[in-house]
Amino acid sequence: MPNLDQLRSQHPRLIYRSANYEIRDKNLYLTWHFILEPNIEFHPQVVIHNVDEKKYTYFLTPNSYFLDNLVFHLGLMEIPTYWKAACSPEIVIEAGTLNEKQISWWHDLLIQGQGEFFYLNQIDFTQPDFVKISSSGQNQPGQLDASLSSATTTLIPLGGGKDSIVTLELLKKALPQQIRLFSLNPTQAVLEIVKLNADLPLITATRTIDPRLLELNRQDYLNGHTPFSAYLAFLTTLIGVLFQVKDIALSNESSANECNTIYLGQKINHQYSKTFEFEQKFRAYAAQYLLPTTNGQSLPNYFSFLRPLHELQIAQLFSQIGQTYWPIFRSCNRGQATNSWCHECPKCLFAFLMLFPFVDTPTLTTKIFNHNLFDDVKLIPMALQLIKEDGTKPFECVGERDESKIAFYLAIQQYRAQHLPLPPMLAQVQTEVLNQENDLGNRSRQLLDDWNNSHYVPAHLLTIFKSAGNKI
């Protein structure tokens, strides 16, 4: 098995050689060419389906710059997937040009977005010469044509879980005839959600990882997490331009801002590219380098609709407005291929925990899950990882430690109100953690009424939360 130093020595540079696109049979094919020196080549591809050829022709001469630039940038987002195989000391950008500010931006995303990868592989990413990104020339973005600024559609990316369902249900009532759905490599859960919203147009794209990378992984090259939500930011921006979208409404919540652990003095967050910090940085980058307009704002307008809320608040909303989706939504990564909940991972336990205070137990344990996860003693260590302040929070899309404590508290209160014995997990959580906590009753009420003002939700959409019963 090659070690990190051997891999870096053997593969000193990853070169981003070219970005290409063409439309065939109403599908837009995007391909990129990367070289992992000395001789490993990658050709990842994305296909955007059912592109309107009349709108596509707008991006031919003299407006080709916009599409060239967006495809080039989506290729930059492919880099973490292929660079991580050997962590080459240098990344060379030949497919386009980046100025020094852009290089700094991409270096920051690579380091922060790959934090979990560095932690799990015990890689020291803090050394000054760990990775250098080089390019040449200056980008000179043009001004966005006024015809693209007249769009009114809101794009909602679907992931199959409860969060994007809540966004969908709230926005489709407030914005009738203005919603389009989007899915990358749609899962069965997404397709089931789409069936329930057959009146809403769906845009799909297919991303194909180069098989050569999978072969390298079998040869013990490095593998691990990449900032997928950052990839979606660039992809949905491209989608938004092609389909004349005004707003891109993500479903990232306030809870994503909390890190999982500290490594080499740096915060490591599995959900870094879902954080408000990344959202801020992406919006600023897009406004300057992707599709700038005369008013200094990028179109489409990328924001997270659920940013003001915690996961526990979203679960409460889902219990109220998402009942139709209970049998079909899925959040388990392990069970994605089989469209199932594995009932064994942190994501399953966290989803069960968030819903328990708001969904009656017979329904939760039959229509969504197949048993009461609080009875499973094997999951107790996982439960403690969700709430202990001195440990590493599971590397999944799970919420804040404090809101997990509050959810456990609310679950325990339900058992006590019914004079039922506590399941093994709740008993141990009570003994090891909650007994040392103060004022959980007031804290639970405060959290369920909380509102995070650090968000970019457009003003005209904020009233939607009032109608849903949330405090602003």
KEMARVEX-483325 format. One line per 8 residues: for each residue x, y, z of N, C-alpha, C. Coordinates in steps of 0.001 Angstrom, whole numbers, plus 500000, padded with zeros to 6 digits. Example, Ala and Ser with C-alpha at 12.3 -4.5 7.8 and 13.67 -1.06 7.14 Angstrom:
2
513190,494310,507800,512300,495500,507800,513200,496700,507800; 512850,497750,507080,513670,498940,507140,512900,500030,507870
***
This chain:
472
500840,498802,500000,500000,500000,500000,500879,501253,500000; 500751,502137,498979,501571,503349,498961,501143,504307,500068; 502139,504963,500685,501785,505955,501699,501669,507331,501048; 501285,508317,501841,501013,509641,501303,502241,510231,500620; 503410,510153,501269,504618,510733,500679,504957,510069,499353; 504768,508753,499266,505051,508052,498017,504097,508501,496909; 502819,508646,497261,501841,509077,496270,502138,510487,495772; 502486,511383,496689,502772,512770,496311,504038,512855,495454
505006,512025,495753,506234,512001,494960,505993,511396,493584; 505186,510352,493532,504904,509662,492279,504021,510499,491357; 503141,511331,491968,502182,512129,491193,502289,513596,491611; 503324,514303,491143,503593,515656,491649,502584,516718,491230; 501843,516467,490129,500913,517496,489669,499614,516863,489172; 498508,517558,489456,497238,517274,488799,496974,518439,487864; 496798,518140,486590,496625,519177,485584,495180,519179,485093; 494542,520327,485164,493211,520513,484596,493432,521005,483177
493355,520067,482220,493778,520351,480859,492716,521064,480031; 491456,520595,480087,490466,521202,479196,489051,520974,479703; 488139,521820,479204,486704,521705,479479,485978,521851,478145; 485036,520967,477891,484324,520975,476617,482846,520712,476823; 482039,521183,475878,480603,520912,475937,480021,520911,474531; 478950,520157,474365,478212,520133,473108,476796,519661,473380; 475872,520070,472530,474491,519654,472682,474173,518601,471620; 473594,517495,472078,473191,516404,471193,471844,515881,471655
470903,515803,470741,469582,515257,471062,468976,515938,472289; 469108,517253,472351,468553,518082,473422,469245,517904,474771; 470313,517128,474814,471083,516967,476041,472407,517706,475913; 472799,518392,476964,474072,519106,476965,475118,518237,477649; 476154,517884,476905,477213,517010,477408,478417,517858,477811; 478825,517729,479056,479989,518441,479574,481071,517416,479877; 482274,517651,479394,483380,516736,479677,484621,517538,480041; 485415,516953,480909,486653,517600,481348,487808,516618,481229
488991,517164,481089,490187,516335,480939,491185,516712,482029; 491516,515735,482870,492509,515913,483926,493636,514908,483728; 494833,515315,484086,495988,514414,484038,496637,514381,485408; 496714,513207,485985,497467,512994,487216,498844,512519,486780; 499800,513436,486841,501127,513093,486321,501709,511866,487039; 502401,511021,486290,502859,511286,484924,501897,510864,483809; 501007,509894,484061,500299,509349,482892,498891,508827,483177; 498249,509298,484244,496887,508844,484532,495916,509937,484075
494990,509593,483206,494049,510564,482665,492637,510282,483155; 491919,511353,483426,490523,511264,483863,489653,512089,482904; 488453,511558,482617,487504,512250,481747,486101,512190,482361; 485863,512910,483445,484516,512916,484028,483523,513597,483101; 482253,513288,483302,481217,513826,482417,479963,514159,483208; 479291,515200,482783,477948,515533,483270,477059,515728,482048; 475864,515167,482114,474874,515363,481058,473675,516086,481665; 473342,517233,481117,472146,517988,481532,471062,517691,480507
469960,517157,480971,468953,516607,480069,467923,517657,479642; 467465,517499,478397,466343,518285,477856,466585,519788,477916; 467709,520194,477388,468030,521616,477296,467329,522207,476074; 466729,523361,476263,466052,524060,475168,467116,524590,474206; 467126,524051,472991,468176,524419,472048,468107,525895,471651; 466915,526492,471678,466801,527908,471347,467501,528764,472396; 467328,528378,473687,468012,529122,474745,469513,528850,474715; 469855,527621,474368,471270,527256,474298,472001,528103,473265
471347,528376,472147,472023,529134,471090,472399,530542,471526; 471747,531043,472591,472134,532358,473110,473610,532369,473503; 474115,531206,473937,475479,531145,474458,476509,530881,473369; 476052,530813,472133,477007,530740,471048,477505,532151,470759; 478468,532297,469928,479055,533602,469635,477955,534644,469404; 478009,535857,470015,479142,536401,470780,479033,536204,472292; 478077,535405,472756,477875,535266,474198,478459,533981,474776; 479354,533329,474036,479853,532025,474483,480641,532118,475783
481147,533318,476089,481949,533457,477314,481213,532918,478531; 479930,533226,478646,479203,532867,479863,479165,531355,480067; 478829,530629,479016,478763,529176,479154,480160,528578,479283; 481112,529073,478516,482496,528616,478650,482953,528734,480108; 482659,529889,480689,483115,530168,482049,482437,529261,483073; 481130,529026,482915,480405,528184,483858,480858,526733,483772; 481083,526249,482558,481564,524872,482389,482979,524738,482947; 483814,525729,482691,485165,525740,483261,485127,525670,484781
484240,526451,485395,484153,526461,486852,483601,525157,487412; 482653,524542,486720,482175,523251,487196,483304,522230,487137; 484172,522358,486148,485358,521500,486100,486282,521720,487283; 486411,522966,487727,487204,523231,488936,486641,522476,490133; 485307,522327,490177,484682,521598,491283,484872,520089,491164; 485288,519611,489998,485632,518190,489867,487007,517895,490468; 487822,518913,490633,489205,518710,491057,489327,517959,492387; 488585,518337,493462,488760,517610,494719,488561,516099,494593
487632,515675,493746,487344,514250,493584,488559,513492,493062; 489310,514104,492151,490436,513413,491532,491761,513742,492213; 491868,514946,492741,493103,515330,493443,493319,514490,494687; 492250,514132,495391,492399,513433,496671,493030,512052,496529; 493047,511494,495334,493622,510160,495147,495093,510123,495531; 495817,511224,495260,497249,511254,495562,497686,512518,496286; 496779,513480,496456,497108,514756,497116,498352,515391,496503; 498350,515499,495190,499505,516059,494484,499887,517419,495053
501190,517706,495181,501614,518989,495738,501213,520199,494904; 500925,519979,493592,500569,521119,492749,499352,520783,491894; 498462,521756,491780,497320,521680,490872,497526,522762,489823; 497577,522362,488559,497849,523292,487472,496576,523487,486650; 496139,524735,486522,494918,525057,485783,495299,525531,484390; 495021,524709,483391,495297,525067,481999,494013,525302,481200; 492882,524842,481715,491626,524922,480970,491048,526328,480937; 491503,527184,481818,491020,528557,481908,491978,529345,482759
491601,530555,483119,492496,531402,483895,491857,531811,485207; 492685,531890,486230,492278,532341,487557,493245,533417,488010; 492720,534488,488607,493616,535475,489178,493983,535070,490609; 494786,535874,491269,495291,535484,492592,494175,535367,493622; 493174,536268,493548,492059,536175,494499,491267,534888,494286; 491081,534517,493032,490366,533276,492745,491163,532067,493222; 492444,532064,492986,493284,530958,493443,493186,530810,494954; 493217,531937,495661,493084,531901,497117,491731,531328,497522
490671,531699,496807,489323,531200,497095,489268,529687,496921; 489818,529199,495822,489761,527763,495560,490662,526978,496515; 491779,527552,496901,492634,526886,497888,491906,526760,499218; 491216,527823,499618,490448,527808,500867,489360,526734,500822; 488648,526645,499693,487606,525626,499580,488196,524230,499617; 489313,524020,498947,489945,522700,498942,490329,522275,500351; 490913,523179,501117,491359,522835,502469,490177,522640,503409; 489241,523566,503411,488111,523444,504334,487122,522358,503903
486903,522253,502605,485954,521259,502120,486446,519842,502248; 487777,519670,502304,488361,518323,502428,488764,518006,503862; 488297,518786,504820,488729,518600,506201,488494,517198,506728; 487323,516652,506473,487029,515295,506941,487985,514285,506312; 488268,514440,505025,489209,513567,504324,490586,513615,504986; 491057,514835,505305,492352,514963,505959,492345,514301,507334; 491291,514519,508084,491197,513975,509437,491195,512449,509426; 490356,511867,508594,490223,510406,508594,491460,509718,508039
492177,510402,507155,493414,509832,506617,494657,510319,507357; 494424,511109,508433,495520,511642,509256,496593,512321,508408; 496141,513263,507596,497011,514024,506706,497247,515404,507294; 498495,515813,507351,498825,517150,507831,498698,518135,506670; 497566,518810,506615,497285,519751,505534,497759,521162,505873; 498360,521344,507057,498751,522682,507497,500144,523085,507041; 500921,522147,506510,502272,522492,506062,502190,523490,504903; 503049,524502,504888,502927,525597,503915,502941,525146,502459
503688,524093,502155,503808,523646,500766,502923,522443,500469; 501859,522279,501243,501037,521080,501078,500412,521013,499686; 499807,522115,499238,499262,522135,497882,499300,523555,497341; 499763,523688,496107,499834,524967,495416,498946,524893,494179; 498146,525930,493960,497327,526025,492758,497929,527105,491867; 498180,526771,490623,498780,527747,489712,497919,527928,488468; 497925,529144,487955,497204,529491,486735,497887,530735,486176; 497327,531289,485116,497919,532495,484548,496823,533337,483912
497109,534613,483733,496158,535507,483089,495107,536028,484052; 494183,536781,483504,493127,537391,484300,491783,537076,483656; 490815,536697,484468,489445,536570,483955,488843,537958,483791; 488099,538160,482732,487419,539433,482504,485938,539157,482246; 485165,538861,483313,483741,538559,483101,483004,539733,482474; 482120,539425,481510,481284,540455,480929,480056,540682,481783; 479222,541594,481358,477986,541859,482082,476879,540932,481587; 476052,540486,482506,474968,539585,482168,473920,540317,481338
473522,539711,480230,472518,540299,479371,471197,540478,480111; 470492,541573,479840,469245,541873,480547,468191,540797,480345; 468245,540070,479230,467231,539043,478969,467276,537925,479990; 468454,537682,480579,468557,536645,481601,468123,537148,482969; 467961,538452,483113,467580,539013,484400,466073,539077,484598; 465314,538650,483604,463857,538740,483688,463210,537436,484159; 464019,536458,484563,463482,535163,484981,462687,535300,486273; 461713,534416,486462,460885,534433,487676,460844,533081,488382
461434,532069,487783,461335,530706,488323,462261,530501,489521; 461795,529683,490477,462621,529258,491613,462962,527780,491442; 464246,527470,491496,464727,526095,491355,464937,525485,492732; 464368,524293,492963,464531,523595,494236,465268,522284,493993; 466526,522180,494399,467232,520904,494294,466668,519906,495315; 466380,518692,494848,465835,517641,495709,466916,516615,496031; 466981,516232,497324,467924,515206,497725,467274,513945,498245; 465970,513951,498391,465268,512763,498874,464961,512768,500355
465514,513748,501093,465303,513811,502536,464226,514804,502924; 464051,514949,504234,462957,515787,504743,463186,517271,504479; 464433,517729,504479,464698,519162,504381,464220,519734,503048; 464613,519115,501943,464186,519649,500649,462684,519482,500452; 462075,518492,501117,460616,518348,501052,459941,519529,501746; 460465,519941,502885,459901,521097,503585,460020,522344,502722; 461187,522556,502107,461343,523692,501198,460317,523623,500068; 460178,522457,499474,459235,522274,498377,457807,522577,498801
457377,522003,499917,455990,522185,500343,455680,523635,500699; 456618,524323,501308,456377,525722,501669,456387,526633,500442; 457343,526400,499541,457472,527309,498408,456425,527079,497328; 456014,525838,497131,455063,525615,496036,453691,526219,496343; 453377,526376,497639,452119,527032,498000,452223,528541,497863; 453418,529056,498091,453605,530508,498025,453902,530988,496607; 454476,530114,495782,454896,530510,494438,454288,529580,493386; 452992,529525,493286,452378,528641,492293,452830,529007,490881
453059,527975,490082,453475,528125,488685,454894,528680,488549; 455630,528776,489634,456976,529348,489542,458067,528406,490048; 457734,527150,490287,458686,526205,490864,459166,525228,489798; 460486,524988,489791,461062,523895,489018,461902,523066,489963; 461862,521763,489790,462640,520845,490615,463912,520444,489871; 464935,520130,490651,466192,519668,490048,466738,518502,490850; 467297,517524,490130,467964,516411,490798,469160,515947,489977; 470259,515749,490660,471461,515166,490065,471483,513691,490399
471571,512847,489369,471530,511393,489574,470381,511017,490507; 469131,511285,490106,468001,511100,491022,467875,509684,491558; 467676,509587,492863,467460,508306,493525,465989,507914,493405; 465694,506694,493836,464298,506264,493814,463443,507141,494716; 464003,507549,495856,463255,508419,496764,462908,509736,496082; 463862,510314,495359,463596,511561,494638,462512,511353,493591; 462585,510266,492859,461587,510007,491823,460198,509820,492418; 460128,509238,493608,458833,509095,494282,458296,510460,494700
459176,511322,495167,458770,512682,495536,458273,513431,494308; 458971,513257,493205,458575,513911,491960,457190,513435,491516; 456908,512152,491684,455588,511619,491295,454463,512318,492046; 454727,512672,493289,453709,513369,494079,453566,514833,493669; 454471,515289,492812,454433,516683,492343,454529,516703,490826; 453691,515890,490206,453775,515691,488761,453500,516966,487974; 452886,517952,488615,452589,519200,487917,453786,520145,487878; 454850,519804,488589,456029,520663,488627,457085,520119,487671
457640,520958,486804,458668,520483,485869,459936,520060,486606; 460555,519003,486105,461774,518453,486705,462927,518575,485728; 464032,519087,486212,465281,519123,485453,466203,518073,486065; 466831,517262,485246,467746,516248,485764,469110,516364,485094; 470104,515895,485805,471458,515806,485256,472076,514510,485755; 472999,513989,484970,473698,512753,485319,475186,513037,485388; 475771,512731,486519,477217,512906,486690,477871,511530,486708; 478931,511375,485924,479644,510102,485848,481082,510285,486309
481439,509565,487361,482831,509552,487829,483651,508675,486891; 484849,509127,486539,485689,508331,485652,486036,506995,486319; 485789,505868,485644,486082,504545,486232,487546,504374,486627; 488424,505133,485996,489860,505025,486344,490081,505394,487802; 489320,506352,488325,489464,506726,489734,489043,505578,490640; 487962,504904,490301,487505,503773,491102,488536,502656,491084; 489208,502499,489948,490274,501503,489856,491432,501867,490781; 491791,503154,490823,492864,503601,491718,492494,503347,493176
491222,503564,493507,490795,503311,494880,490995,501849,495253; 490761,500963,494310,490986,499533,494571,492475,499221,494715; 493318,500120,494213,494767,499941,494329,495329,500681,495544; 494452,501063,496450,494828,501704,497711,495312,503139,497559; 494912,503797,496470,495059,505246,496450,494061,505825,497453; 494239,507077,497797,493424,507663,498857,491999,507936,498378; 491083,507883,499328,489682,508129,499019,489035,508815,500214; 487897,509452,499981,487211,510086,501089,486246,511163,500634
485774,511914,501614,484714,512908,501437,485187,514105,500617; 484282,514627,499779,484526,515873,499051,483346,516821,499297; 483532,518124,499074,482457,519100,499368,481362,519080,498304; 480467,518110,498389,479467,517881,497354,478511,519058,497203; 478144,519700,498306,477209,520827,498203,477832,522005,497461; 479152,522134,497530,479828,523158,496729,479712,522810,495246; 479837,521530,494930,479642,521083,493548,478250,521464,493068; 477243,521222,493918,475869,521558,493553,475686,523059,493351
476424,523860,494109,476306,525313,493956,476675,525733,492539; 477783,525211,492029,478211,525567,490682,477324,524919,489624; 476918,523669,489850,476067,522991,488880,474698,523662,488779; 474086,523981,489918,472753,524597,489866,472810,526009,489291; 473932,526692,489465,474078,527999,488825,474077,527843,487305; 474802,526851,486815,474797,526567,485384,473394,526174,484918; 472739,525299,485676,471369,524884,485367,470454,526117,485336; 470625,526971,486339,469775,528147,486447,469880,529065,485250
471077,529206,484715,471266,530051,483541,470643,529401,482307; 470885,528114,482131,470360,527416,480955,468840,527400,480919; 468215,527333,482096,466761,527216,482168,466094,528503,482652; 466846,529596,482659,466337,530918,483028,465639,530906,484389; 466430,530624,485402,465967,530567,486784,466374,531840,487507; 465474,532370,488318,465786,533573,489100,466457,533215,490428; 465867,532264,491163,466347,531894,492491,466681,530412,492546; 467740,530075,493286,468072,528683,493593,467903,528527,495094
466867,527805,495501,466523,527685,496921,467039,526369,497472; 468194,526422,498103,468763,525251,498767,468030,524980,500076; 468336,523856,500691,467673,523465,501941,468684,523207,503041; 469740,524028,503093,470752,523916,504144,470309,524736,505353; 470474,524159,506541,469930,524763,507742,471027,525338,508631; 470611,526037,509666,471545,526646,510608,472439,525607,511283; 471894,524424,511537,472628,523387,512264,473893,522942,511543; 473946,523139,510217,475115,522702,509453,476373,523482,509828
476220,524607,510516,477371,525453,510830,478280,524856,511896; 477782,523896,512680,478584,523340,513778,479563,522294,513245; 480821,522369,513708,481835,521434,513233,481729,520086,513951; 482426,519094,513402,482419,517744,513986,483524,517554,515004; 484677,518159,514742,485816,517992,515641,486864,519054,515315; 487942,519064,516092,489093,519937,515840,490288,519049,515506; 490980,519377,514426,492145,518592,513997,493243,519551,513562; 494426,519391,514152,495563,520267,513856,495197,521739,514019
494360,521995,515028,493965,523361,515336,492895,523934,514441; 492356,523137,513518,491364,523621,512575,490024,522911,512789; 488932,523654,512575,487609,523052,512648,487386,522140,511451; 486888,520941,511742,486597,519975,510690,485086,519785,510647; 484488,520134,509518,483029,520078,509394,482651,519258,508160; 482027,518117,508404,481525,517274,507315,480623,518076,506373; 479914,519047,506909,478952,519825,506132,479483,521208,505767; 480797,521350,505619,481339,522688,505400,480648,523414,504251
480441,522726,503125,479860,523431,501980,478356,523616,502107; 477787,523225,503269,476403,523570,503588,476318,524713,504590; 477461,525224,505028,477470,526253,506066,477128,527624,505504; 476759,528517,506422,476510,529907,506035,477808,530552,505548; 478932,530154,506134,480224,530692,505703,480451,530406,504228; 480227,529154,503800,480420,528847,502384,479398,529590,501528; 478155,529648,502001,477120,530349,501234,477542,531799,500977; 478060,532465,502000,478542,533838,501842,479644,533917,500786
480618,533012,500928,481766,533049,500025,481358,532729,498592; 480452,531775,498426,480036,531424,497072,479275,532572,496419; 478369,533196,497169,477594,534301,496604,478528,535442,496157; 479534,535722,496969,480474,536790,496611,481281,536402,495368; 481707,535148,495318,482479,534687,494164,481626,534722,492901; 480392,534223,493009,479503,534196,491846,479239,535593,491312; 479046,536540,492220,478747,537913,491803,479905,538544,491057; 481126,538092,491360,482289,538709,490716,482805,537920,489519
482699,536590,489583,483403,535785,488584,482530,534853,487744; 481277,534659,488117,480443,533745,487331,479535,534500,486369; 478536,535183,486910,477596,535920,486061,477296,537276,486687; 478255,538171,486710,478018,539473,487348,477033,540308,486556; 476242,541079,487275,475307,542014,486653,475693,543425,487055; 475014,544390,486488,475365,545788,486754,475122,546188,488201; 474222,545476,488911,473952,545844,490306,474824,545069,491290; 475814,544311,490790,476740,543621,491668,476222,542335,492261
475101,541830,491765,474552,540565,492265,474545,539543,491148; 474836,538300,491518,474824,537242,490525,473410,536733,490304; 473108,536400,489090,471870,535702,488764,472252,534370,488139; 471607,533284,488541,470541,533168,489536,471019,533482,490963; 470056,533776,491822,470319,534121,493215,470351,532847,494056; 471536,532478,494517,471742,531240,495278,471600,531529,496772; 470699,530824,497448,470532,530998,498892,469928,529728,499480; 470024,529605,500799,469387,528481,501481,468110,528962,502152
466996,528405,501724,465700,528811,502247,465533,528444,503715; 466145,527356,504153,465964,526886,505531,467056,527375,506481; 467935,528259,506018,469047,528710,506865,468602,529277,508219; 467459,529950,508337,467078,530494,509651,466749,529432,510697; 466592,528164,510291,466056,527137,511187,467099,526098,511581; 466828,525442,512716,467587,524277,513158,466935,523010,512610; 467686,521919,512637,467143,520637,512175,465890,520239,512948; 465875,520500,514241,464722,520097,515047,463474,520873,514627
463632,522124,514286,462496,522909,513803,462004,522397,512443; 462951,522000,511592,462572,521461,510281,461832,520145,510443; 462283,519316,511393,461584,518058,511662,460160,518324,512141; 459984,519354,512958,458639,519702,513418,457759,520126,512241; 458312,520949,511340,457561,521339,510150,457238,520132,509280; 458203,519248,509118,457992,518059,508294,456865,517193,508860; 456769,517127,510184,455697,516337,510797,454327,516952,510530; 454310,518249,510263,453046,518948,510042,452642,518998,508570
453605,519190,507678,453267,519410,506265,453798,518334,505338; 454527,517369,505881,455153,516364,505017,454624,514962,505196; 453446,514818,505769,452953,513473,506090,452801,512575,504865; 452448,513152,503735,452308,512366,502505,453618,511687,502126; 454737,512272,502538,456051,511775,502142,456646,510776,503136; 455995,510558,504276,456585,509701,505307,457022,508336,504796; 456235,507660,503972,456672,506328,503531,457791,506340,502484; 458058,507501,501868,458961,507484,500709,460251,508281,500883
460311,509219,501833,461540,510007,501948,462655,509141,502526; 463881,509445,502159,465046,508690,502635,466197,509652,502895; 466932,509400,503995,468114,510196,504310,469345,509338,504546; 469191,508030,504505,470281,507115,504826,471195,506930,503619; 472476,507264,503773,473418,507106,502677,473735,505636,502405; 473813,504845,503472,474116,503424,503291,473015,502712,502504; 471792,503119,502723,470668,502439,502086,470214,503071,500796; 471006,504024,500265,470561,504752,499085,470356,503828,497883
471277,502886,497681,471181,501997,496513,469950,501105,496567; 469505,500786,497773,468340,499906,497931,467098,500669,498357; 467187,502006,498370,466064,502865,498766,465500,502442,500126; 466369,502380,501102,465953,501896,502414,466674,502666,503516; 466165,502517,504728,466866,502953,505935,467642,501741,506454; 468930,501927,506743,469705,500781,507238,469447,500526,508717; 468938,501534,509447,468642,501445,510880,469897,501216,511730; 471077,501473,511170,472319,501189,511895,473313,502336,511876
473059,503400,511107,474049,504464,510932,473643,505724,511694; 474585,506657,511866,474264,507902,512559,473155,508699,511890; 473069,508651,510568,472035,509417,509869,470651,508863,510181; 470528,507532,510212,469241,506930,510568,468852,507295,511996; 469812,507166,512910,469516,507467,514311,469148,508936,514474; 469864,509828,513813,469580,511244,513950,468197,511586,513388; 467856,511037,512233,466532,511295,511651,465430,510781,512577; 465636,509597,513133,464661,509028,514073,464521,509928,515296
465658,510388,515814,465673,511241,517002,464952,512558,516754; 465199,513182,515603,464573,514473,515294,463056,514350,515156; 462592,513240,514596,461160,513079,514346,460391,512577,515559; 461072,511905,516482,460378,511253,517591,459490,512208,518402; 459937,513430,518703,459063,514316,519504,457788,514748,518782; 457717,514569,517462,456618,515149,516693,455759,514128,515947; 456211,512899,515839,455481,511853,515128,455158,510744,516128; 453908,510304,516151,453552,509275,517125,454375,508012,516879
454714,507331,517971,455655,506217,517913,455195,505090,516990; 453928,504648,517021,453519,503588,516088,453751,503962,514628; 453467,505207,514272,453693,505641,512893,455176,505689,512566; 455959,506273,513478,457399,506419,513241,458077,505068,513083; 457623,504072,513830,458288,502762,513836,457684,501771,512853; 456713,502199,512069,456144,501302,511051,456107,501940,509663; 455670,503195,509573,455558,503839,508270,456875,504450,507787; 457770,504763,508721,459058,505345,508337,460181,504348,508626
460391,504038,509900,461373,503027,510296,460653,501723,510618; 461417,500641,510801,460756,499356,511057,460827,498890,512499; 461439,499717,513368,461414,499429,514800,461852,500680,515562; 461765,500612,516864,462152,501736,517714,463665,501704,517915; 464356,502659,517330,465823,502661,517406,466333,502921,518813; 465508,503482,519699,465928,503686,521086,466106,502362,521830; 465550,501280,521292,465691,499965,521911,466984,499266,521517; 467691,499792,520536,468871,499110,519985,470123,499508,520770
470605,498598,521594,471765,498921,522448,473022,499137,521619; 473082,498554,520421,474277,498726,519587,474451,500174,519145; 473369,500936,519169,473429,502326,518713,473732,503312,519842; 473849,502826,521063,474085,503735,522194,475380,504531,522038; 476514,503906,521671,477731,504721,521468,477529,505825,520424; 476761,505525,519387,476477,506504,518341,475644,507659,518904; 474690,507314,519754,473852,508340,520377,474699,509280,521225; 475640,508733,521955,476502,509564,522791,477418,510443,521949
477834,509937,520776,478659,510763,519885,477877,511980,519383; 476576,511852,519268,475759,512973,518792,475700,514111,519799; 475943,513826,521077,475679,514831,522113,476856,515170,523007; 477888,514326,523057,479002,514609,523961,479889,515711,523388; 480159,516708,524215,480912,517877,523778,482390,517572,523554; 482919,516566,524234,484349,516292,524162,484699,515209,523158; 483749,514822,522313,484020,513773,521337,483908,514291,519916; 484079,513374,518975,483932,513691,517556,482526,513340,517117
481812,514324,516635,480456,514094,516147,480531,513266,514868; 479599,512325,514657,479659,511476,513461,479754,512287,512182; 480554,511771,511241,480728,512456,509964,479569,512110,509039; 478447,512688,509349,477222,512588,508557,476545,513955,508638; 475486,514132,507867,474728,515378,507948,473785,515301,509136; 474349,515493,510314,473587,515496,511563,473655,516892,512164; 472752,517170,513101,472619,518518,513631,473553,518832,514779; 473253,519905,515468,474070,520377,516578,473951,519439,517778
475002,519398,518548,474975,518570,519758,473849,519007,520689; 473669,520322,520825,472674,520815,521768,471259,520456,521333; 470962,520541,520047,469610,520199,519630,469365,518696,519739; 470426,517880,519617,470255,516441,519841,469970,516167,521318; 470643,516900,522204,470334,516761,523634,468868,517101,523897; 468417,518186,523301,467039,518616,523510,466057,517601,522940; 466370,517028,521787,465488,516008,521206,465423,514780,522105; 466562,514365,522656,466550,513245,523607,465719,513597,524839
465875,514824,525311,465088,515276,526467,463590,515205,526173; 463181,515690,524989,461763,515668,524630,461252,514232,524503; 462087,513349,523990,461687,511938,523886,461485,511329,525275; 462402,511625,526181,462295,511108,527554,461033,511637,528228; 460726,512905,527978,459517,513473,528572,458261,512756,528073; 458276,512339,526841,457125,511591,526319,456950,510264,527052; 458042,509567,527259,457958,508285,527980,457471,508509,529411; 457978,509541,530047,457583,509792,531430,456119,510207,531531
455651,510981,530553,454249,511404,530573,453298,510213,530461; 453766,509152,529797,452948,507953,529644,453281,506886,530693; 454161,507249,531639,454564,506337,532718,455138,505038,532167; 455955,505183,531123,456591,504028,530495,458064,503978,530874; 458634,502780,530991,460070,502680,531279,460884,503200,530094; 462028,503806,530393,462868,504326,529322,463563,503197,528582; 463614,503260,527244,464407,502293,526481,465882,502419,526872; 466685,501395,526589,468100,501410,527017,468868,502653,526575
468662,503083,525338,469416,504235,524849,469063,505492,525634; 467777,505743,525838,467367,506950,526547,467817,506923,527996; 467803,505754,528603,468253,505632,529995,469725,505999,530112; 470537,505527,529179,471975,505807,529264,472278,507265,528913; 471567,507803,527939,471735,509216,527597,471383,510094,528793; 470313,509728,529489,469904,510474,530680,470995,510429,531748; 471533,509257,531980,472532,509078,533039,473851,509760,532712; 474343,509549,531504,475685,510014,531160,475755,511490,530771
474653,512028,530228,474740,513391,529691,473662,514318,530244; 472408,513946,530111,471343,514897,530422,471260,515241,531898; 471654,514337,532763,471639,514634,534203,472599,515765,534558; 473560,516032,533683,474520,517107,533930,474113,518421,533236; 472980,518400,532553,472509,519583,531838,471494,520349,532682; 471404,521656,532451,470481,522505,533197,469385,523056,532283; 468196,523182,532859,467102,523949,532241,466747,523467,530837; 466691,522166,530632,466404,521633,529310,464990,521986,528836
464071,522135,529774,462712,522506,529382,462672,523857,528696; 463265,524872,529326,463302,526206,528722,464140,526220,527449; 465240,525471,527468,466105,525434,526279,465379,524825,525090; 464560,523831,525343,463814,523217,524239,462817,524209,523642; 462141,524975,524499,461189,525960,524001,461906,527067,523225; 463055,527485,523731,463816,528533,523056,464303,528069,521686; 464779,526838,521614,465286,526344,520340,464170,526229,519302; 463014,525736,519723,461910,525568,518778,461326,526905,518327
461618,527979,519061,461193,529322,518662,462332,530147,518052; 463505,529537,517935,464688,530292,517517,464591,530699,516047; 465312,531761,515719,465366,532255,514347,466752,532825,514104; 467483,532247,513165,468834,532696,512862,468763,533796,511798; 469188,534994,512176,469113,536127,511255,470243,536163,510231; 471185,535236,510335,472267,535162,509348,471794,534301,508179; 471164,534929,507216,470624,534196,506074,470481,535150,504894; 470219,534571,503722,470002,535369,502513,468628,535097,501907
467678,534671,502724,466335,534425,502224,465741,535763,501764; 465276,535855,500508,464684,537119,500038,463505,537543,500909; 463353,538833,501085,462342,539371,502001,460940,538887,501668; 460635,538745,500375,459266,538374,500000,458941,536922,500347; 459981,536133,500703,459736,534743,501078,459675,534532,502587; 460069,535522,503363,460107,535351,504815,458713,535167,505410; 457709,535753,504790,456349,535629,505330,455839,534200,505272; 456460,533372,504439,456050,531967,504345,456222,531274,505691
457276,531606,506413,457529,530984,507704,456472,531380,508717; 455978,532606,508628,454923,533037,509553,453674,532180,509375; 453329,531937,508112,452142,531128,507870,452335,529691,508303; 453604,529266,508392,453902,527893,508842,454034,527804,510350; 453895,528924,511025,453890,528898,512488,455243,529106,513116; 456247,529584,512375,457561,529798,512948,457777,531268,513295; 458526,531481,514344,458819,532838,514801,459886,533476,513915; 459698,534742,513602,460698,535473,512831,461261,536596,513713
***
